[in-house]
Amino acid sequence: MRAELTIDGGVGFFPGLARPIALDESDLLPDEREEFTRLVSAARALPGTAPGAAVRAVPDGRTYRITIASGDGNFELRCADAAVPPAFSALMMFIKQHGHR
Amino acid sequence: MCNRDRHDRVRSIYCILPPHMLKEIAKNGTPQQRALAIDTLATDHTFRQIRSVQAAMLGPSRRASVPAVTPIPSAQRSIYTANNTQTLPGNLVRSEGGPKSNDESVDEAYEGLGATFEFYLEIFHRNSIDDAGMPLIGTVHFDKEYDNAFWNSQQMVFGDGDGMLFNRFTIAIDVIGHELTHGVTEHTAGLAYSGQPGALNESVSDVFGSLIKQYALKQTADKADWLIGAGLLASGVKGVALRSMKEPGTAYDDHVLGKDPQPADMTHYVHTMQDNQGVHINSGIPNRAFCLAALNIGGYAWQKAGRIWYETLNDSHIKPNSNFKTFAKLAVSNANRLYGSSSAEANAVDNAWETVGVL
């Protein structure tokens, strides 16, 4: 399974920070891989983060997109500042900690 | 025009020139007469609104008791902490008139909101973001290591920064002014947040954010640094600010952030789908136009260049989808109206937009 986190918006546009952060489960230790799978399932279950869900961005607010590619198919999760569910936030944090640009 | 009673006290209600007379002067007077009439109309409108709101709140039987003297508008600040969660507004830490806290983020937010309120009231006679006394609310310590700040139409939200790339976001008064000005734009021109209208929206926030900083420091245009967010980048980052209005594209060049992508003129306009089609990127062009106009006019930038831009933002011909050319033409038109078509001010505005390639 592979995840990609893209952060758009904010008080400025920084080309270096606009590049996605990628995480492949093959780079993780077994217990980290388990945690990764659990976090993805929890985030995927959120009703408000599906691709068709309304994501309202405010000026200088950020929007977040996580794309997941797995053997079961690909899907995308989205949300925006001040409306980031804890499960989405936890997955984002994990990708930032273990992934790379 | 003033009417005095038998004790020789002035009946203030008879001392005001009627609005229709001021509007005629604003339309047909000399440039100086027009500027003074516009100024008076703006002040009068604010106080009329306040009296109207007060009267509505009191109800018909008590309207006669509305005092003739209107209270001075107040920022009505409330600063909260989110305690590094995403809960808004969070816990109240400091209210309007309350003592300093032990938290520098709280106090910086309090001062920045106050400075923005004071600027709009004193320079443009605008009573808060919506010109109707909207209370100013700010939340600090939003989320963990949050590298951002934003206005969500109801309040300001500030992150602490991660300490590696960004410092706390209350540190820069112009960023606070920038965010609150998004609220002013929302209540005036309503510029849509994408493409050229969005870049104008961003530029207007940079313009008035910078003016708020200059006003607080009492700097003339030639003494200002024209940087947005100076002090926000953490030490070790190769850069001086988020953006440069004077020299777009030069604010930073860092191995993590990348290079400042802002263009300085239309020849280098960036076509992109990122960043809502480049709202923080192409804002460099109108930013530079304002800086050039202000430097050319000289003195304090908020007095003439700032007034022209504020009048343009409030111009009835501005639409949510207005592009750079429309804004530039209206800025020139407002400069002509305020200062005369052959004035140094109007020429400065016209030349500035020509220099950046919009006109």
Interface residues (C-beta under 8 A of the other chain):
Chain A: D8 G9 G10 V11 G12 F13 F14 P15 G16 L17 A18 A57 V58 P59 D60 G61 R62 D81 A82 V84 S89
Chain B: Q86 L88 D143 D147 N148 A149 F150 W151 N152 S153 V157 L165 F169 V175 H178 E179 H182 Y193 N201 E202 S205 G229 L242 R243 Y252 D254 H255 V256 L257 G258 K259 P261 Q274 D275 N276 G278 H280 I281
